[in-house]
Amino acid sequence: MSIERVRAYLAERGVANRIREFDVSSATVELAAAALGVEGARIAKSLSYLVDGHAVIVVCAGDARVANPKFKAAFHAKAKMLSPEQAVELTGHAVGGVCPFAVREGCEVYLDESLRRFETVYPACGSSNSAIGLSIAELEELARPVGWVDVCRLPEE
């Protein structure tokens, strides 16, 4: 199971005890925010795309939306989301639990600038009913991203 791989990955880094599992779904921003009791913008959603034949995960704020022109400028490709089957195959996680931890080899993780507004964010942990609260520095350390990108727009933009 994906959550068990993530738990083992986070245990090696000393933070698995901070994973929260819920009796309800946290598969969407709204559901995760309700389960955690936080504003939706602080949910660090992991969006998975196919770029040049491999998976790219962009982790962004819950209220952010990928802006196609920004995505194309950053990745030199059109934003094409993975199908549910591709997500499992290429990231190692099912849709609703896609996260930046314990991803399959060849899957690249990027953090979007929309996250920098917050001290703490809440990414999923490999299942549709889990999350972990992390500072931005912890997220950056644990996700081991290729880098930061600016591919999203916020609601007020």
N, C-alpha and C positions, 0 to 999 in steps of 0.2 A: 504494500500500500504506500502511496505517495506520502501520507502524513508520517508514516514510520521512518521513511528515508529522511524526511525533513527533521523529525525528532532526533534521529541519530546524528545528523549533520549539526544541528544546533546544540546537542549534548556535547559534542567534541569541542564546542566553542563556549561551553558553560552557561548557556541561556535556555536550554530546553525546558527548564522548570517554569519559564515565563509563558509558554504556549498556553493559550486558553482555548478550550473546546466547549462548544455550546450544544444544548439540546435542540436548538433551532438552526435553520440554515443561515449561513453568513455568505452565501454565494454571490450576492450583489452588494454594491455600495450601501444601498438603503438597508438591506437586511443585516449587514455587518455593523453598520452604525447603530442600529437598534439593539443588536445583541451586546455591543460594547458600551452603549450609552454615550457615544461621542458624536460630534458632527460629521456628516458624510465626507466632507472635504479631507478629513484626516485619515480616511481609509486609503491605504497605499495600494491601489488596484494595479494588477499586473496584466497588461494587454499583450497578447502574443501575435506576432506577424511572421510572414514568410518573406525573407529578403535574400535574393540570390541563392535559393535552394536550402537555406538554413533558417532556424528559428531565431527570432529576436524578441525578447521580452522588454517592454517599456513599462517601468513602474512609475506611476504618476498619481497625483492627488485625486481623490474621489470625485471632485467637482470639475476636473479638467477633462477636456476632450482633445483627441489628437487632431491637429490641424494638418490637412493633407499637404499643403504647400511646404510647411515646415518639415514634415516627415520626409517628403521627397528630397528636400535640400540636404537633410542630414544623412539619409541612407541611400540616396540616388536610386530610389525605387518607389513605386506606388505603395501606399499602405494597404496591404492585403492580409486581413486577419486569418489566422489558422482556423481550419474547421475543428470541431470537437475531436475528431479522430486524429488529425495532425497534431493537435495540442498534446495529447497523451504521448503520441509517438515521438515528437521532436523536443518537447520540453520535459516530459516525464510526469506531468501533472494534468489532471482533468480540468476542463473549464469549470469555474466556480471555486477551484482550489489552486489555480496557477499562482505560483509565487517565485521569487527570485532565488530560492534556496534549493540546493541539491538538484540542480537542473541537469539534464542530459548533456553529455559532451557534444560540443558543436553549437549549443544554444548560447547566445550572447545576451547578457543583461545590461540594460542601460537605465539610469535613473533620470527622471525628467525634472527640470528646474522648478516645476509647480510644487514639488515637495518641500523646497527650501523655506517656505513660509512658516513651517511648523517645527516645534522642538521635538514632538513625538508623533509618529505615524503608526498605522496598524496594517501590515501586510498579512495575507493569508499564510497558512503553514502547510499547504499541500492537500487540504480537504475543503469541502464546502461548508464546514462548520468549525473552523479554527482561525485563530489570529494571534499575533504577538505584538505587543507595544514596544517600539524601538525608537531611540533617538535617531536623528538623521545620520550622525556619525556611526552609530551601531549598524544602521541599515547599510550604509556604505561599506563598512567592514565585513559584514556578514554576507551581503549579496555579491561582493567582489565584482562590481560592474566593470564593463569595458570602459565606461566613463559616464559623464553627465551629458544630456542633450536637452535642447529646448524645442520640443516638437508638439507641445500642447498649447491650447488657449484656455483661459479661465472664463467663467460665465460672463463677467463684466467686459470682456474684450470683444 
